[in-house]
């Protein structure tokens, strides 16, 4: 069995290296990203289609619909 090694042996000492993707372009500018649009929600809602109170909704055509009114 091999000897144990410390985490420092695996750490990079190069400060220019990255460990993952960044939001910067090659020229250093940062692109703005639009936030994700939710598709599902839970809480206390009223369905825009049938008017029933529900705890689960899906966003559809600018409003919320209950599971019974959701077009699958």
DRENTOR-553569 format. One record per atom (N, C-alpha, C, O, CB): residue number from 1; atom name; x, y, z. Coordinates in nm, 4 decimals, m for minus. Glycine has a CB too. Example, Ala and Ser with C-alpha at 12.3 -4.5 7.8 and 13.67 -1.06 7.14 Angstrom:
DRENTOR-553569
- zaba | lumdren | east | north | up
- 1 | N | 1.3190 | m0.5690 | 0.7800
- 1 | CA | 1.2300 | m0.4500 | 0.7800
- 1 | C | 1.3200 | m0.3300 | 0.7800
- 1 | O | 1.4236 | m0.3319 | 0.8465
- 1 | CB | 1.1308 | m0.4473 | 0.9046
- 2 | N | 1.2850 | m0.2250 | 0.7080
- 2 | CA | 1.3670 | m0.1060 | 0.7140
- 2 | C | 1.2900 | 0.0030 | 0.7870
- 2 | O | 1.3409 | 0.1138 | 0.8039
- 2 | CB | 1.4084 | m0.0598 | 0.5725
This chain:
DRENTOR-553569
- zaba | lumdren | east | north | up
- 1 | N | 0.0857 | m0.1173 | 0.0000
- 1 | CA | 0.0000 | 0.0000 | 0.0000
- 1 | C | 0.0902 | 0.1235 | 0.0000
- 1 | O | 0.1967 | 0.1229 | 0.0617
- 1 | CB | m0.0974 | m0.0001 | 0.1233
- 2 | N | 0.0467 | 0.2307 | m0.0703
- 2 | CA | 0.1268 | 0.3523 | m0.0796
- 2 | C | 0.1108 | 0.4380 | 0.0446
- 2 | O | 0.0183 | 0.4205 | 0.1239
- 2 | CB | 0.0884 | 0.4322 | m0.2035
- 3 | N | 0.2035 | 0.5309 | 0.0587
- 3 | CA | 0.1986 | 0.6225 | 0.1728
- 3 | C | 0.0887 | 0.7258 | 0.1524
- 3 | O | 0.0527 | 0.7570 | 0.0389
- 3 | CB | 0.3348 | 0.6922 | 0.1929
- 4 | N | 0.0353 | 0.7790 | 0.2620
- 4 | CA | m0.0650 | 0.8851 | 0.2536
- 4 | C | 0.0005 | 1.0125 | 0.2036
- 4 | O | 0.1178 | 1.0388 | 0.2303
- 4 | CB | m0.1327 | 0.9088 | 0.3907
- 5 | N | m0.0776 | 1.0911 | 0.1306
- 5 | CA | m0.0283 | 1.2177 | 0.0777
- 5 | C | m0.1155 | 1.3299 | 0.1311
- 5 | O | m0.2319 | 1.3068 | 0.1638
- 5 | CB | m0.0271 | 1.2174 | m0.0778
- 6 | N | m0.0623 | 1.4497 | 0.1406
- 6 | CA | m0.1377 | 1.5637 | 0.1912
- 6 | C | m0.2112 | 1.6315 | 0.0767
- 6 | O | m0.1741 | 1.6155 | m0.0396
- 6 | CB | m0.0448 | 1.6639 | 0.2630
- 7 | N | m0.3143 | 1.7065 | 0.1091
- 7 | CA | m0.3901 | 1.7786 | 0.0064
- 7 | C | m0.3056 | 1.8857 | m0.0612
- 7 | O | m0.3281 | 1.9175 | m0.1780
- 7 | CB | m0.5147 | 1.8421 | 0.0674
- 8 | N | m0.2089 | 1.9416 | 0.0105
- 8 | CA | m0.1231 | 2.0445 | m0.0469
- 8 | C | m0.0458 | 1.9918 | m0.1673
- 8 | O | m0.0114 | 2.0694 | m0.2565
- 8 | CB | m0.0263 | 2.0969 | 0.0582
- 9 | N | m0.0183 | 1.8644 | m0.1719
- 9 | CA | 0.0534 | 1.8073 | m0.2849
- 9 | C | m0.0300 | 1.8140 | m0.4134
- 9 | O | 0.0253 | 1.8126 | m0.5233
- 9 | CB | 0.0921 | 1.6627 | m0.2548
- 10 | N | m0.1597 | 1.8211 | m0.4001
- 10 | CA | m0.2483 | 1.8252 | m0.5158
- 10 | C | m0.2929 | 1.9663 | m0.5514
- 10 | O | m0.3476 | 1.9879 | m0.6596
- 10 | CB | m0.3688 | 1.7394 | m0.4904
- 11 | N | m0.2708 | 2.0619 | m0.4629
- 11 | CA | m0.3147 | 2.2000 | m0.4854
- 11 | C | m0.2242 | 2.2673 | m0.5875
- 11 | O | m0.1035 | 2.2433 | m0.5908
- 11 | CB | m0.3151 | 2.2801 | m0.3530
- 12 | N | m0.2840 | 2.3515 | m0.6706
- 12 | CA | m0.2081 | 2.4251 | m0.7707
- 12 | C | m0.1470 | 2.5487 | m0.7078
- 12 | O | m0.2121 | 2.6167 | m0.6285
- 12 | CB | m0.2972 | 2.4636 | m0.8900
- 13 | N | m0.0241 | 2.5781 | m0.7416
- 13 | CA | 0.0400 | 2.7011 | m0.6938
- 13 | C | 0.0342 | 2.8093 | m0.7996
- 13 | O | 0.0770 | 2.9221 | m0.7751
- 13 | CB | 0.1854 | 2.6745 | m0.6541
- 14 | N | m0.0186 | 2.7765 | m0.9181
- 14 | CA | m0.0313 | 2.8718 | m1.0270
- 14 | C | m0.1576 | 2.9541 | m1.0051
- 14 | O | m0.2683 | 2.9010 | m1.0134
- 14 | CB | m0.0348 | 2.7997 | m1.1648
- 15 | N | m0.1418 | 3.0842 | m0.9772
- 15 | CA | m0.2578 | 3.1683 | m0.9454
- 15 | C | m0.3433 | 3.1985 | m1.0671
- 15 | O | m0.4556 | 3.2465 | m1.0519
- 15 | CB | m0.2122 | 3.2978 | m0.8831
- 16 | N | m0.2939 | 3.1719 | m1.1875
- 16 | CA | m0.3730 | 3.1995 | m1.3079
- 16 | C | m0.4629 | 3.0826 | m1.3438
- 16 | O | m0.5508 | 3.0968 | m1.4287
- 16 | CB | m0.2816 | 3.2319 | m1.4252
- 17 | N | m0.4433 | 2.9692 | m1.2821
- 17 | CA | m0.5264 | 2.8543 | m1.3152
- 17 | C | m0.6638 | 2.8687 | m1.2515
- 17 | O | m0.6788 | 2.9314 | m1.1466
- 17 | CB | m0.4594 | 2.7238 | m1.2693
- 18 | N | m0.7638 | 2.8099 | m1.3161
- 18 | CA | m0.8994 | 2.8123 | m1.2626
- 18 | C | m0.9446 | 2.6700 | m1.2369
- 18 | O | m0.8940 | 2.5750 | m1.2968
- 18 | CB | m0.9968 | 2.8845 | m1.3591
- 19 | N | m1.0393 | 2.6573 | m1.1481
- 19 | CA | m1.0901 | 2.5243 | m1.1165
- 19 | C | m1.2225 | 2.4963 | m1.1836
- 19 | O | m1.2772 | 2.3870 | m1.1693
- 19 | CB | m1.1044 | 2.5081 | m0.9679
- 20 | N | m1.2753 | 2.5936 | m1.2569
- 20 | CA | m1.4033 | 2.5730 | m1.3219
- 20 | C | m1.4353 | 2.6860 | m1.4156
- 20 | O | m1.3546 | 2.7776 | m1.4315
- 20 | CB | m1.5127 | 2.5579 | m1.2200
- 21 | N | m1.5514 | 2.6821 | m1.4785
- 21 | CA | m1.5890 | 2.7869 | m1.5730
- 21 | C | m1.6155 | 2.9187 | m1.5028
- 21 | O | m1.6527 | 2.9215 | m1.3855
- 21 | CB | m1.7116 | 2.7452 | m1.6520
- 22 | N | m1.5961 | 3.0275 | m1.5752
- 22 | CA | m1.6249 | 3.1609 | m1.5215
- 22 | C | m1.7273 | 3.2290 | m1.6098
- 22 | O | m1.7603 | 3.1796 | m1.7176
- 22 | CB | m1.4959 | 3.2467 | m1.5113
- 23 | N | m1.7777 | 3.3431 | m1.5637
- 23 | CA | m1.8740 | 3.4210 | m1.6414
- 23 | C | m1.8042 | 3.5225 | m1.7315
- 23 | O | m1.8700 | 3.5959 | m1.8052
- 23 | CB | m1.9715 | 3.4926 | m1.5481
- 24 | N | m1.6703 | 3.5268 | m1.7258
- 24 | CA | m1.5971 | 3.6252 | m1.8044
- 24 | C | m1.5691 | 3.5746 | m1.9449
- 24 | O | m1.5408 | 3.4566 | m1.9658
- 24 | CB | m1.4670 | 3.6612 | m1.7355
- 25 | N | m1.5774 | 3.6667 | m2.0411
- 25 | CA | m1.5380 | 3.6368 | m2.1781
- 25 | C | m1.3866 | 3.6453 | m2.1873
- 25 | O | m1.3205 | 3.6845 | m2.0911
- 25 | CB | m1.6059 | 3.7341 | m2.2793
- 26 | N | m1.3320 | 3.6094 | m2.3011
- 26 | CA | m1.1872 | 3.6150 | m2.3189
- 26 | C | m1.1331 | 3.7563 | m2.3033
- 26 | O | m1.0191 | 3.7743 | m2.2604
- 26 | CB | m1.1494 | 3.5605 | m2.4548
- 27 | N | m1.2146 | 3.8584 | m2.3380
- 27 | CA | m1.1676 | 3.9963 | m2.3265
- 27 | C | m1.1902 | 4.0546 | m2.1870
- 27 | O | m1.1633 | 4.1727 | m2.1652
- 27 | CB | m1.2368 | 4.0828 | m2.4295
- 28 | N | m1.2390 | 3.9746 | m2.0926
- 28 | CA | m1.2558 | 4.0185 | m1.9543
- 28 | C | m1.3929 | 4.0737 | m1.9225
- 28 | O | m1.4222 | 4.1018 | m1.8063
- 28 | CB | m1.1550 | 4.1210 | m1.9227
- 29 | N | m1.4791 | 4.0903 | m2.0242
- 29 | CA | m1.6136 | 4.1403 | m1.9979
- 29 | C | m1.7017 | 4.0276 | m1.9460
- 29 | O | m1.6771 | 3.9097 | m1.9717
- 29 | CB | m1.6747 | 4.2024 | m2.1252
- 30 | N | m1.8031 | 4.0661 | m1.8736
- 30 | CA | m1.8953 | 3.9678 | m1.8165
- 30 | C | m2.0317 | 3.9835 | m1.8837
- 30 | O | m2.0867 | 4.0936 | m1.8884
- 30 | CB | m1.9071 | 3.9850 | m1.6611
- 31 | N | m2.0858 | 3.8734 | m1.9354
- 31 | CA | m2.2171 | 3.8769 | m1.9970
- 31 | C | m2.3246 | 3.8685 | m1.8898
- 31 | O | m2.3086 | 3.7989 | m1.7896
- 31 | CB | m2.2328 | 3.7629 | m2.0986
- 32 | N | m2.4348 | 3.9403 | m1.9120
- 32 | CA | m2.5461 | 3.9284 | m1.8190
- 32 | C | m2.6292 | 3.8074 | m1.8589
- 32 | O | m2.6462 | 3.7786 | m1.9774
- 32 | CB | m2.6328 | 4.0580 | m1.8172
- 33 | N | m2.6798 | 3.7383 | m1.7607
- 33 | CA | m2.7586 | 3.6185 | m1.7830
- 33 | C | m2.8975 | 3.6417 | m1.7268
- 33 | O | m2.9129 | 3.6849 | m1.6126
- 33 | CB | m2.6921 | 3.4941 | m1.7184
- 34 | N | m2.9990 | 3.6127 | m1.8080
- 34 | CA | m3.1357 | 3.6279 | m1.7599
- 34 | C | m3.1666 | 3.5179 | m1.6594
- 34 | O | m3.1270 | 3.4031 | m1.6797
- 34 | CB | m3.2365 | 3.6245 | m1.8774
- 35 | N | m3.2366 | 3.5509 | m1.5513
- 35 | CA | m3.2716 | 3.4479 | m1.4539
- 35 | C | m3.3661 | 3.3442 | m1.5133
- 35 | O | m3.4420 | 3.3735 | m1.6057
- 35 | CB | m3.3351 | 3.5112 | m1.3309
- 36 | N | m3.3606 | 3.2254 | m1.4605
- 36 | CA | m3.4464 | 3.1167 | m1.5079
- 36 | C | m3.5924 | 3.1482 | m1.4744
- 36 | O | m3.6219 | 3.2102 | m1.3723
- 36 | CB | m3.4037 | 2.9809 | m1.4446
- 37 | N | m3.6813 | 3.1053 | m1.5608
- 37 | CA | m3.8240 | 3.1227 | m1.5387
- 37 | C | m3.8774 | 2.9984 | m1.4682
- 37 | O | m3.8597 | 2.8870 | m1.5175
- 37 | CB | m3.8993 | 3.1480 | m1.6732
- 38 | N | m3.9423 | 3.0161 | m1.3539
- 38 | CA | m3.9944 | 2.8976 | m1.2848
- 38 | C | m4.1089 | 2.8348 | m1.3634
- 38 | O | m4.1834 | 2.9033 | m1.4334
- 38 | CB | m4.0418 | 2.9342 | m1.1430
- 39 | N | m4.1212 | 2.7040 | m1.3502
- 39 | CA | m4.2288 | 2.6329 | m1.4175
- 39 | C | m4.3284 | 2.5753 | m1.3183
- 39 | O | m4.4414 | 2.5436 | m1.3553
- 39 | CB | m4.1724 | 2.5224 | m1.5043
- 40 | N | m4.2882 | 2.5616 | m1.1942
- 40 | CA | m4.3711 | 2.4956 | m1.0930
- 40 | C | m4.3591 | 2.5737 | m0.9636
- 40 | O | m4.2543 | 2.6315 | m0.9346
- 40 | CB | m4.3288 | 2.3463 | m1.0723
- 41 | N | m4.4656 | 2.5755 | m0.8864
- 41 | CA | m4.4625 | 2.6412 | m0.7575
- 41 | C | m4.5517 | 2.5709 | m0.6588
- 41 | O | m4.6439 | 2.4989 | m0.6970
- 41 | CB | m4.5032 | 2.7853 | m0.7707
- 42 | N | m4.5243 | 2.5919 | m0.5316
- 42 | CA | m4.6102 | 2.5345 | m0.4289
- 42 | C | m4.6315 | 2.6399 | m0.3219
- 42 | O | m4.5451 | 2.7238 | m0.2966
- 42 | CB | m4.5485 | 2.4041 | m0.3684
- 43 | N | m4.7450 | 2.6340 | m0.2615
- 43 | CA | m4.7870 | 2.7332 | m0.1634
- 43 | C | m4.9381 | 2.7441 | m0.1702
- 43 | O | m5.0062 | 2.6458 | m0.1993
- 43 | CB | m4.7190 | 2.8716 | m0.1885
- 44 | N | m4.9904 | 2.8608 | m0.1443
- 44 | CA | m5.1342 | 2.8824 | m0.1518
- 44 | C | m5.1626 | 2.9703 | m0.2735
- 44 | O | m5.1305 | 3.0892 | m0.2736
- 44 | CB | m5.1891 | 2.9479 | m0.0201
- 45 | N | m5.2229 | 2.9116 | m0.3771
- 45 | CA | m5.2504 | 2.9806 | m0.5025
- 45 | C | m5.3952 | 2.9598 | m0.5431
- 45 | O | m5.4623 | 2.8682 | m0.4956
- 45 | CB | m5.1562 | 2.9317 | m0.6133
- 46 | N | m5.4421 | 3.0468 | m0.6320
- 46 | CA | m5.5722 | 3.0301 | m0.6957
- 46 | C | m5.5468 | 3.0096 | m0.8443
- 46 | O | m5.4788 | 3.0898 | m0.9083
- 46 | CB | m5.6667 | 3.1538 | m0.6695
- 47 | N | m5.6020 | 2.9017 | m0.8985
- 47 | CA | m5.5845 | 2.8686 | m1.0397
- 47 | C | m5.6504 | 2.9752 | m1.1266
- 47 | O | m5.7652 | 3.0130 | m1.1032
- 47 | CB | m5.6434 | 2.7291 | m1.0710
- 48 | N | m5.5773 | 3.0232 | m1.2269
- 48 | CA | m5.6308 | 3.1240 | m1.3181
- 48 | C | m5.7343 | 3.0673 | m1.4145
- 48 | O | m5.8134 | 3.1431 | m1.4706
- 48 | CB | m5.5184 | 3.1868 | m1.3963
- 49 | N | m5.7357 | 2.9371 | m1.4349
- 49 | CA | m5.8300 | 2.8743 | m1.5279
- 49 | C | m5.9643 | 2.8435 | m1.4617
- 49 | O | m6.0694 | 2.8816 | m1.5133
- 49 | CB | m5.7700 | 2.7460 | m1.5843
- 50 | N | m5.9609 | 2.7739 | m1.3463
- 50 | CA | m6.0865 | 2.7285 | m1.2848
- 50 | C | m6.1218 | 2.8032 | m1.1558
- 50 | O | m6.2341 | 2.7908 | m1.1069
- 50 | CB | m6.0780 | 2.5806 | m1.2555
- 51 | N | m6.0286 | 2.8800 | m1.1003
- 51 | CA | m6.0567 | 2.9572 | m0.9799
- 51 | C | m6.0447 | 2.8800 | m0.8494
- 51 | O | m6.0674 | 2.9363 | m0.7423
- 51 | CB | m6.1921 | 3.0129 | m0.9893
- 52 | N | m6.0093 | 2.7515 | m0.8566
- 52 | CA | m5.9953 | 2.6694 | m0.7360
- 52 | C | m5.8664 | 2.7046 | m0.6613
- 52 | O | m5.7670 | 2.7433 | m0.7228
- 52 | CB | m5.9965 | 2.5191 | m0.7724
- 53 | N | m5.8688 | 2.6912 | m0.5295
- 53 | CA | m5.7498 | 2.7091 | m0.4479
- 53 | C | m5.6676 | 2.5810 | m0.4538
- 53 | O | m5.7223 | 2.4711 | m0.4441
- 53 | CB | m5.7870 | 2.7454 | m0.3009
- 54 | N | m5.5375 | 2.5950 | m0.4695
- 54 | CA | m5.4493 | 2.4792 | m0.4816
- 54 | C | m5.3149 | 2.5080 | m0.4167
- 54 | O | m5.2757 | 2.6238 | m0.4019
- 54 | CB | m5.4302 | 2.4407 | m0.6291
- 55 | N | m5.2450 | 2.4033 | m0.3785
- 55 | CA | m5.1112 | 2.4181 | m0.3204
- 55 | C | m5.0013 | 2.3940 | m0.4228
- 55 | O | m4.8852 | 2.4258 | m0.3968
- 55 | CB | m5.0939 | 2.3226 | m0.2038
- 56 | N | m5.0358 | 2.3379 | m0.5400
- 56 | CA | m4.9379 | 2.3122 | m0.6461
- 56 | C | m4.9850 | 2.3815 | m0.7731
- 56 | O | m5.1007 | 2.3675 | m0.8128
- 56 | CB | m4.9186 | 2.1586 | m0.6702
- 57 | N | m4.8948 | 2.4570 | m0.8374
- 57 | CA | m4.9298 | 2.5271 | m0.9607
- 57 | C | m4.8159 | 2.5178 | m1.0619
- 57 | O | m4.7003 | 2.4948 | m1.0264
- 57 | CB | m4.9630 | 2.6745 | m0.9313
- 58 | N | m4.8515 | 2.5360 | m1.1874
- 58 | CA | m4.7554 | 2.5492 | m1.2962
- 58 | C | m4.7804 | 2.6840 | m1.3602
- 58 | O | m4.8954 | 2.7254 | m1.3753
- 58 | CB | m4.7679 | 2.4319 | m1.4008
- 59 | N | m4.6735 | 2.7533 | m1.3982
- 59 | CA | m4.6876 | 2.8787 | m1.4689
- 59 | C | m4.7169 | 2.8468 | m1.6138
- 59 | O | m4.6462 | 2.7683 | m1.6771
- 59 | CB | m4.5607 | 2.9670 | m1.4546
- 60 | N | m4.8236 | 2.9095 | m1.6666
- 60 | CA | m4.8674 | 2.8817 | m1.8031
- 60 | C | m4.9286 | 3.0083 | m1.8619
- 60 | O | m5.0241 | 3.0627 | m1.8065
- 60 | CB | m4.9696 | 2.7637 | m1.8065
- 61 | N | m4.8749 | 3.0546 | m1.9722
- 61 | CA | m4.9266 | 3.1722 | m2.0439
- 61 | C | m4.9416 | 3.2941 | m1.9537
- 61 | O | m5.0421 | 3.3648 | m1.9606
- 61 | CB | m5.0606 | 3.1396 | m2.1069
- 62 | N | m4.8427 | 3.3185 | m1.8699
- 62 | CA | m4.8430 | 3.4363 | m1.7855
- 62 | C | m4.9229 | 3.4234 | m1.6572
- 62 | O | m4.9316 | 3.5192 | m1.5804
- 62 | CB | m4.8945 | 3.5493 | m1.8618
- 63 | N | m4.9806 | 3.3084 | m1.6325
- 63 | CA | m5.0571 | 3.2873 | m1.5101
- 63 | C | m5.0223 | 3.1532 | m1.4486
- 63 | O | m4.9277 | 3.0870 | m1.4913
- 63 | CB | m5.2075 | 3.2957 | m1.5378
- 64 | N | m5.0990 | 3.1130 | m1.3480
- 64 | CA | m5.0760 | 2.9844 | m1.2825
- 64 | C | m5.1975 | 2.8946 | m1.3021
- 64 | O | m5.3115 | 2.9411 | m1.3016
- 64 | CB | m5.0461 | 3.0036 | m1.1316
- 65 | N | m5.1715 | 2.7652 | m1.3194
- 65 | CA | m5.2788 | 2.6679 | m1.3347
- 65 | C | m5.2566 | 2.5525 | m1.2383
- 65 | O | m5.1433 | 2.5175 | m1.2054
- 65 | CB | m5.2866 | 2.6168 | m1.4803
- 66 | N | m5.3671 | 2.4942 | m1.1938
- 66 | CA | m5.3623 | 2.3799 | m1.1019
- 66 | C | m5.3326 | 2.2518 | m1.1789
- 66 | O | m5.3348 | 2.2524 | m1.3020
- 66 | CB | m5.4955 | 2.3662 | m1.0240
- 67 | N | m5.3049 | 2.1415 | m1.1086
- 67 | CA | m5.2772 | 2.0154 | m1.1783
- 67 | C | m5.3915 | 1.9698 | m1.2696
- 67 | O | m5.3658 | 1.9111 | m1.3747
- 67 | CB | m5.2483 | 1.9073 | m1.0771
- 68 | N | m5.5158 | 1.9955 | m1.2320
- 68 | CA | m5.6293 | 1.9522 | m1.3147
- 68 | C | m5.6397 | 2.0322 | m1.4449
- 68 | O | m5.6893 | 1.9804 | m1.5450
- 68 | CB | m5.7597 | 1.9655 | m1.2358
- 69 | N | m5.5939 | 2.1567 | m1.4449
- 69 | CA | m5.6024 | 2.2424 | m1.5644
- 69 | C | m5.4747 | 2.2421 | m1.6481
- 69 | O | m5.4741 | 2.2951 | m1.7592
- 69 | CB | m5.6342 | 2.3842 | m1.5232
- 70 | N | m5.3691 | 2.1846 | m1.5978
- 70 | CA | m5.2417 | 2.1805 | m1.6702
- 70 | C | m5.2541 | 2.0958 | m1.7950
- 70 | O | m5.2972 | 1.9806 | m1.7886
- 70 | CB | m5.1299 | 2.1262 | m1.5807
- 71 | N | m5.2159 | 2.1534 | m1.9102
- 71 | CA | m5.2174 | 2.0777 | m2.0359
- 71 | C | m5.0917 | 1.9948 | m2.0433
- 71 | O | m4.9812 | 2.0490 | m2.0428
- 71 | CB | m5.2287 | 2.1716 | m2.1594
- 72 | N | m5.1066 | 1.8669 | m2.0501
- 72 | CA | m4.9901 | 1.7778 | m2.0590
- 72 | C | m4.9765 | 1.7368 | m2.1987
- 72 | O | m4.8853 | 1.6612 | m2.2322
- 72 | CB | m5.0017 | 1.6554 | m1.9678
